[in-house]
Structures are given as structure tokens and as C-alpha cells.
Amino acid sequence: MPELPEVETVVRRLRRPLVGRTITAVRATWANSVPTGIPHLQRALPKRKILSLNRRGKYLKFDLSGGYYLFIHLKMSGDLEIEGQSEAPHPHDRTVFQLDNKKELRFRDPRKFGRVYLVKDESRVTGKLGPEPLTIEEDSFLNLFKGKKGRLKPLLLNQEFIVGIGNIYADESCFEAGIHPKRKVQTLKKEELQRLLKAIKQILGKAIKFNGSTFDFVYRGGGFQNHFKVYDRKDEPCKRCKTPIKRIILGSRSTHFCPKCQS
């Protein structure tokens, strides 16, 4: 699933060609992908101007005229492409937004897990999400851990705790901070949490610089996979100490770490 750096890359790629454009019509073929309803989407979305395009967690957030918000979550296999209206549709185009310049924004989703929401109250979609890791202040980050229990990595993957950090970047951040992903959060000292926050921001920032990570046929063009230090490197030597990287299952997720560098 695309994580924060991949979604941020998509947002930056689409912002210039989309902001200022007006949506003139919409076609949707998979009802489950539009929880707020296809009839509502087709009725309320036309004639809405795209005022801004940003990211909230792993969602693309379109601020529209008339007080509406369009949210798109790419999930496992979602992709967004801008193509000419005359170009042949793809069999996996689930929702297509027609624009006022003879172009279309096409939401392509082979596995049908992606979601499209049109709301006036953005809290209906993102109200339960935690803070953004790239902008959170140190004191606020430390406060997140007060009273928390359990293993570190599953907590980092909890989008209600902090948003955007998925499997790849949790592993890489824990390694950068020198903290074992199985550590009980209640045992983490202030200095370790400070180190963790610094690592999270560093890893996510570097991943954005490289346009995210290309890990399957869906997300293309990323280069951060060439800089992984632990993720998907089972039995390969640690780039710091040469100890073989270990892989375990933690919280039902594949987890990679160095048994010597992380404690």
C-alpha cells in the first residue's frame, strides 16, 4: 500500500495540472469504492472548482468550491492519471473525473480497494486520524506516548496514533533510531523518543526526495528502495555492523531489523 512518501509524491505530481481546473462530470463504476454514494458524487461534484490539493495521512485531499472536500485513498492498487478525454479508457478505471480542459483524472484500481469520498465535513473522513509526522512538534510527539502500552511498531502503524507511517518506513525509522521494533513503548526513554522522531522525519523526508519507494507494478518511479537499510533485506548484512538482518512477524506484519544495532 502506498505510504506517506508515495502519496505525497502523487499529490505533488498532480497539483499543478489540477488546481484551478473545474470538474464537469464524473463516472463511477464500482459502488463500493464510493462510500458516500455514486448518486451524491454525480449530483454534487460537477461545476466544482479544485481550489487546492494536499495530503492528509495517506489520503489525497481536494479542497473544492462550494465548501466540498474530495478525498481519495489509493489503498492497495490505486493509481491516478490525467489523460485526454479521447483516450481509450482502461478496464480498471473505477472513477473518472472529467475536467474543463478536455482532460480526465482517472482513478485506476485493479484490486478495487481504493476509496473516494465527497463530503462537506472533512472530519467524516479524517476526523480520527492522528497528527502528521513531518510537522508534529517534539513535545506533542512525546505526549502521544503517555499512557500507551504494547509494542512500538504496531503503534507506529496505527493511523489514529500518527498518520502515514506504513510498514516500510516504520522499519527504516526504527533502525535509524536504533530501537528494536518489538520494544514495549512504556519502556522507551525520552531520549529514545526524541531520537525516534528525528529518525521518522529524516526517513520520510529522504523518501519524498526520492519520490517514494517502487515496490510493485502499481507505484512507479520511486527510488527510495535503493536506500533501504533493513526493509526487505532479510539475511543481508547490516550496512552499519554487517550482522545479518532479521525478519519476524509483528502484529501480522513482516518486520525487518538489525539484532545488534537495535535494542
N, C-alpha and C positions, 0 to 999 in steps of 0.2 A: 504494500500500500504506500503511495506517495506520502512522505512525511513533510515537515515544515519547509525544509530547503527546496524540495521539488515543487510544492505548491507555490512558494514564494517566487520561484523561477517562472512558473506558468503565469502568475499574476503580472510579473514584470514584462513578460513577452507580449501579453495581451493588452496591457494598459494603454499604450499609445494608439493602437488601431481601434480600440473600442470606446474609450472615454470621449464623450461628445456625440457619439452616434445615437440614433433613435431606433428602438426595436419596433418594427412594423407588423410583425406577425410571429406566431410560434406554432410549431408542430411537435407533438409528443406522441410516441407510440407505445410506451411502456408505463402503465398506470402506477405500478409500484415505485417507480423512480421519482414520482412527484407526490410526496405525502400531503402537500397542501391542495392537491387536486388539479387534474388537467383542465377541467372547465374553468376553474378560477384563474389558472395560468393564461389560458387563451382569451379570457374576458378582460382581465385586468392589466396584462403586460403590454399589449400593443399601444403605441404612442408614448411609451415611457422613454425618457432620455437617460442615458448612462452618465451620471454625474461624476462618479469615481469608481475605481476598482482597487480593492485592497484584500488583505488576507486576515482571517480570524482563525487561529489554530490551523486546522487542515482544510478549512472552508475558503473558497473564493467568495468575497462579499462585494456585490454590485450595489452601489447607492444610486437609486433611481429617482426620477422626478415624481412628484405626487406623494412623496413620503413612503415609497415602497423600497424593500430590500430583496434582492435576488441572491440566494445562497446556493452554491454548487459544491458538493463533496464528491471528489473523484473516486473514493473508495479503492477497490482492488484493481480495476482495469479502466477507469475513466480517463478520457483524454478530450481536450478541447482544441478545435482547429477552426480557423477562419478561411472559408472557401467561397468561391463565386457561386451565385445562385444557379448559374447554368451548369455547374459541375455536377456530375452524377453523384447521387447520394451513396453513402457507404451502408452496407447491410446492418451495421451495428450502430448507426446513428439513432439514438433514443429520443433526444430532444434537439430541435433545430430552431434557432432564433434568427429570424430574418431581419436584416438591417436596412437602413435607408440609403445605402450606397451600393446596392446590388450585390452585397456580400451576405454570408450567413455564418453565425457562430454555431458550430455543430458539436454537440456533446456525444461523443462516441464511447460506447461502454459494452464490450463483448460479454462480460460476466453479469451485467445487469445489477450490480450492487450500488452504483452511483446514485446520488440523490439531488433533486432540485426543489428548492423551496421559494415561494413568493409570499412575503409577509410584510405587514406594516410595523409590527412589533418584533424587532430583531431578537429579543430575549426568548421568543418562542423557539428559536433555533440554537442560539449560542448562550442562553442565559445561565446554563450550568457549567460552562467551560471555565477552566482555571485561567490564571494570568499567563501573559506572553513571556516566554523565557528570555527573549532578546532585550526586552525593555524593563523587566522587573528589577527593582532596587534590592540591594543586599538585605536590608532589614526585613523587607516583605518576604523575600525568599526564605530567610531564617524562620520567620513566623509560620510559614507553611508547614514546617516540620513539628511544630509544638503539638504535643499530644498524639502524634502519629506513631503507629506501630507497624511491624511487618518488614518484609524485605525491600531493599532500596529500588531495584529495577522495576518490579511491578508498580510501585508507587509512581515512578517517573513516567510510566506508560499510561497512567490514569489521567485521561483528558480533563477530568473535573479537578484534578490536583494542579497540573500545569499542562499547557497545551503544546501540541506539535511534535513532541519528542516520541518517536517510534522506536522500533527495535534496533535499527542501525545506530542511531545517534545516542541512544541510551548506552549501548555497549561501548561506543567510542568515547563518550563523555566520562563514563566510569573509569575507563582505562586512563584517560588523560588526567583525571583527578587522583589516580592511584587508589581507588576504592573498589573493593570487591562488590559485584552486583548483588550478592546474597547477604550483604551486611544488613543487620536489623537497624532500621532508621533511628530507633531510640538510643542506639549506641554511638551515633555519629556526633563528633565534637564540632564546636563552632568553626574551628579552623578547617575541618574537613568539608563542612558545608560551604564555606567560603571558597574553598578550592574547587568544589563541585560546580558551583555557579559560574566561576571563571571558566571552567572547562566546557560547560554547556554552551556558553556564549561563544567561546573560541571555536568549538567544533561546528556549531550551526553556522556561524559566520563564514568559516572556511568552506563549508559545504555549499553555501549560497554562492560564494565566489566561483566555485566550480560547477554551478548550475545543478547542484544536487548529485544524486547517485543513479546511474543507469543499472538497474538490477533485473529487468526482464524486457520483453518485447514492447511493453506499453510505454514506459517512460524512456525517452531517448535524449541523447545529447549531454547527459551529465558526465562529470569526470571525477567526482569525489571518490568513486570506488577504487580509483588508483592510489588513494591515500589512506585506505583502511589500515588500522594498526592491529585490530583484533577481529572485527566482524568478518565472518565467512573465511577465517584463516585457521581453522582447526588443524592442529599438529604442525603448523608452520612456526618457525622460530620467532619469538617476540623481537620486535625491532629495537627494543632497548636492551634486553638482557639475554636474548637467544633461547630462553626457556620455551618449550612448545606451548602454543596457545591451546587452551582447553575449551571444550564445548559442553554445555549442560542444558537441560530443560528447566526453566524457571518461570513459574506462572504460565505454563503451557507454551512458552516462547523459547526458541533457540537462543542461547546466550553464550557469548564468547568473552574470554578474559585471560589475562596472564596470571598464573597462580603465584608468581614471585613478585611482580610489580604491584599487584593489587591486594590489599589486606583489609 
